[in-house]
Amino acid sequence: MENKSALRFTFSTIAIILGVVLFKQFDFETLKFEKPALAVIYIVVFLFSVFVLIKNYKKKTEK
């Protein structure tokens, strides 16, 4: 149980940090990212961390 809690905390932290970074890098006037290549990497890792969090949440609610 302790391991799953640490995993949840780690992926939550990653998702929050990357969400803030993506928000800061996005230019709303031109609707583009400042660094598009880096933004792609951030989006992939952000989506993966959210996927893992949702997957673990669904397992927790099923039990």
C-alpha positions in Angstrom: 0.0 0.0 0.0 2.9 2.3 0.8 4.4 1.8 -2.6 1.1 2.7 -4.4 0.8 5.9 -2.4 4.3 6.9 -3.3 3.6 6.1 -7.0 0.4 8.2 -6.8 2.2 11.1 -5.2 5.0 11.0 -7.8 2.7 11.0 -10.8 0.5 13.6 -9.3 3.5 15.9 -8.8 4.7 15.3 -12.4 1.2 16.0 -13.8 0.9 19.3 -11.8 4.4 20.5 -12.8 4.0 19.7 -16.5 0.5 21.2 -16.6 1.9 24.5 -15.2 4.8 24.4 -17.6 2.6 23.8 -20.6 0.3 26.6 -19.5 3.2 29.0 -19.2 4.7 28.1 -22.5 1.5 28.4 -24.5 1.0 31.8 -26.2 -2.8 32.5 -26.2 -2.5 35.4 -28.7 -0.9 33.3 -31.5 -2.2 29.9 -30.2 1.3 28.4 -30.4 3.9 27.0 -28.0 7.2 28.9 -27.5 9.2 25.6 -27.9 7.0 23.2 -29.9 9.4 20.2 -29.8 9.8 20.4 -26.0 6.0 20.9 -25.7 5.4 17.6 -27.5 7.6 15.8 -25.0 5.8 17.6 -22.1 2.4 16.7 -23.4 3.3 13.0 -23.9 4.6 12.7 -20.4 1.7 14.7 -19.0 -0.8 12.4 -20.7 1.0 9.3 -19.5 1.0 10.5 -15.9 -2.7 11.3 -16.0 -3.3 7.9 -17.6 -1.5 6.1 -14.8 -3.4 8.2 -12.2 -6.8 7.3 -13.7 -5.8 3.7 -14.1 -4.8 3.4 -10.4 -8.0 5.3 -9.4 -10.2 2.9 -11.3 -8.5 -0.1 -9.7 -8.9 1.5 -6.2 -12.7 2.1 -6.7 -13.3 -1.4 -8.0 -11.9 -3.0 -4.8 
